[in-house]
Amino acid sequence: MKPIALGLATGIAFDAFIVRMTLVPALMTLFKKSAWWLPGSWNRRVPHADVEGELLRDHIRDTAWAKDHPHLAVHADYLVTRTDSSPLSLQWTPGQRIDLVGDAESSSTLAGTLAGWRPPVSGALHVLGHALPSDAGAVRQGVSVWSRSDADVLDRLGDILEQRLIWTDSPSRKTDRRRVVRQTLERLNTLCRNLPADTRPLVLTEDTRPGTLPRPQQILVFAAAALLDRSPVTIISPADPVNGDDERALWWRGIDEFAGHEQVVALCVSPPARALPSRSHRTLVDLSEAALQAGGVQ
């Protein structure tokens, strides 16, 4: 028994004093942040242990805060989305229309945060009654972010609209999806008849390729596709903010036609905010650093 006890004691002493107190701290100092690196696929699968209950405490606090403001679809209090940006406060009610003015980076970062795909750096945020980041999964079901892709230009219009419905599983039956696609095309054709004659709009069918359409007609098609899923909150074109008063007016014509009365729609627009009309029924949210430093609820 004595050799076994001696070997066990020696192993414990080596592990405690050589490995844990010398080698491991030395390697962590050498590798720095790399010592904590995990592949992205592993990091998503490894559970985040909340040993002392801090995450649970924050979730309970944020959920209670969200329940105190049930009339707001989006409520942010001193929200910071990037380490180099100033805080932002938002109060968006159901049915509100927003001109979200900022560059592609600022707009995409805010859109990703509101949709639950990026955790806030700091501040309080709830969307559709769910606190973020603890209820990110529930928020992703109710917030849609749309930016134009190559497929939106090159594919058949019928396929584009149907894929948008399949992605959101609304409606789930194929016959119902085909009916929605036909109704959307009818509404688009009616709307396009009101475009100026020099636009020369084409008659839209399921086989139409949006890339072949005049630019004004493309915008109306994109607006219909972005809003087809009827998400309670939709953020349009954060990766490529709309530039120019004419295109912005066309976007809002399409949005007003296809958005639901209770649907919150934010259209991302290129700066500067002062270039936009001062009198409008839409809310202006300026993401420029000067506007954020000025403070106030937007």
N, C-alpha and C positions, 0 to 999 in steps of 0.2 A: 504493500500500500504506500510505503514511503516514496518509492520512485514515481508513482502516479501523482501523489500529492505535490512532490517537488516539480514535476513537469507541468502540472496545471498551474501552480503558483508562478513558475517562470513565464509561461505563456501569457497569463493575465498581466504580469508586470510589463512584459515586452509590448503587449497590445496597448496598455494604458500609457506608458511613458515614452515609448519609441514611436509607435504608429500614430496614436491619437493626439499626443501632445507635441510631436516633433514633425513627422513626415506629412501628415494631413494638413496642418496649418502652413507648412512650408510650400506644399504644392498649391494650396489655395491662393497663397500670396503670389506665386509665380504665374498662375493661370488667370488670376483676377476674375472678371465676369465670365470668362470662358469656362470656369469651373462649374458654373450653374447652367450651362447651355444644354438644351435638349432639342432633338429634331422636332419640327413643327407637328408632325403626326403623333409623336409620343406626347408632346406637351398637351395636346387636346384630349388625350386618353387618360393621362395621369390625373387622379383626383386631387383637388386642392384641399389639403387638410386645414380645418378651422379649429385648431387645438383649443384656443382660449375663447372661442365664441365671438370673435370680433365681427366676422362677416354676418353672423346671425343677428347680432345686435344692430349692425348697420341696416340690414334688411328690414328688421322690425321698425326701426326709426323711419326709414325711407317710405315704407308701405303706409305707415300712419300719416306721414306728410302728404302722400299722394291722395289718400282718402279725404283729406281736408280740402281738396280742390277738385271735386268730381266734375265741375263744369268745364274744366280745361282739358283739351286733347293733348297739348304739349305744354309743360311747365318746367322751366329751367330757372334756377336761382344761383347766380354767380357761377355759371358753368364754364369750365375751362376745358377746351378740347385738344389744345396743343400746349406744350411747355413754354413756347415762345409767344403765346397770345394772351390777351387780356380777357377777363371774365365777361360772360354774356348772360343776360336774363331774358327769358321768353315767356309769353303767355298767349297761346294760340287756342282759340275756341273752335268747336266744330263748325264747319262751313266756311272758315276763314280762307281768304286768298292772299298769298304773300309773294312779294317780289324780294327774293333772297339775293342781295347784291354782294358779290365777292369774286375773287379769282378762283380758278379750278381747284387749287389746293385747299383753300379755306372752305369752299362749298362742299367738296367731297368729304373733308374731315367732319364737318358738322352733320352732313347727311348720314355718314357711317355711324356717328355717335347716336343720332336720333333713332336710327333703325336698329340699334342694339348690336352692331357688328364691331364697334370700337368702344372700349370703356372710357368714361370721362377721366380726365386728369384729376379734376377736383370739382367741387360744387354739387348741388342737388339737381336731379333730373327725373321727371316721370313723364311717360308717354302712354296715353290711353289708359290711365289708371294704374300703370305698372311702373315700379321703381327701377331705375337703371343704376348699376349694371346687374343687380341681383335677379331681375325678371327679364333678362335680355331675350330669352327664348320666346316668351309670350309677346314681347314687343315686335319681334321679327315677323310674327304672323299678321300684324296689323299695319306695318309701315312698308311702303313700296318705294324703291329708289330706281328711277329709270334714266338711263343715258343711252344715246344712240350707239349702236354697234354696226359692224359691216353687214350682219344678217338683216338688220332693219332696212337696209338700202337695197340689197341684192336679192333677197328671197321673195317668193310670191306673197302678196299681201294677205291672202287667205291663210297661209301657213304662219305668217307673223302674228296675226290676231289670235289664231287658235293656239299657238304655242304660248302666248301670253296667258291665255285662260288655263291651259294645262299646267303651267308653272305654279299658278295659284290654286289649282284644283277648284275653280269656280266658273261655271258649273262643272260637276264631275262627269256627267253623261255626255257622250260624243254628240248625240242628236241635239242636245241643248246647246252645246258649244257651237255647232254649225248654225243653229238659229240665231245665236247672238252675233256671230260673224256676219250673217246676211243682213241683220238689222243695222249693224254698225256701218256696213258698206252703203246701205240706203241712206242713212243719216249723213254720211260723208259726201255722197253725191249731191244731196240736197244743199249741204253747206257750201260745196264747191261751186254751185251755180251762182252764188252771190259774189264770187271773186270777179275782179275787173276783167273785161273782155280781152285785154291785151295779155292776160296771163295764159289764155288758151288752155284751160283745165281739161283733162281727159276724163272719160267715163271710167270709174273705178270698178274693177271686177276682182274676183279672187286670184286671177292669174296676173294681175298688174304687179310690176316691179317698181317699188317706190323710187328707185334711182333714176327711172325714166320720166318722172313727173316734174313739172315746173316747181321751183322752190316753194312758192306759197302753198301749193297743194301738198307738197311733202310735209310741211310743218303741220297742217291740219291732220294728216294721216298719223304723224308721230304723236300728236296730242291724243288722238283717239286710242292709239296703242298703249300709251303710258297710263291712261286712266281706265282701261278696259277691265282691270281686275277689281275695281271698286274698293280698293284699300281705304280704310278710314283716314290715313295720312299718306300722301304721295308727294315725293320730292322729285322734280323733273330736271334733268340735264346738269347735275353737279359737275360731271367730268368735262363738260363743254358748255359753259354758260352762254346764254343767248346774247347776241351782240346786235345792236341796232334797234331803233324804235319800230320800224316796220315789221321786223321779224317778231319782236316782242308782242306787238299788237295782234299779229296772226296767231301766235301761241295762245294768247288769252282768249281770242275768239274761239279757238278749238277747245280750250279748257272750259270755258263757260258753257259750251254746247254739251260736253261729255261728262263733266264732273257732277257728282251727286250733291244735293243741297247740304248734307252733313259732312261732306268730304273736305278735309283740309288739304289744300294744294299749294305747294311752294315751288315757284319757277325760279331757277337760278339764272341770274342776269349778270353780265359783265359790269364792272365798275366803270366810271364813278357813279355814286348814287345821285349826285346833284343833276345828272343828265336826265333823270326820270321825271315825268310830270309831277308837279307838286300836289295837284288835286286829283285824287284817285280814290276809289272805294277799296283799293287793295292796301294791305299793310306793307310798309317798307322796312326790311331788316338789313341793315348795313353791317357787313362783316369787316370793314376796314378797321385798322388798328386805331385810327383817330376816333371813329365812332364808338368803338368798344371802350376806349379810355374815358370818353364823355359819360358813359354809364347810362342808366335808365332801362326800363323794360321795353322790349321791342315785340 
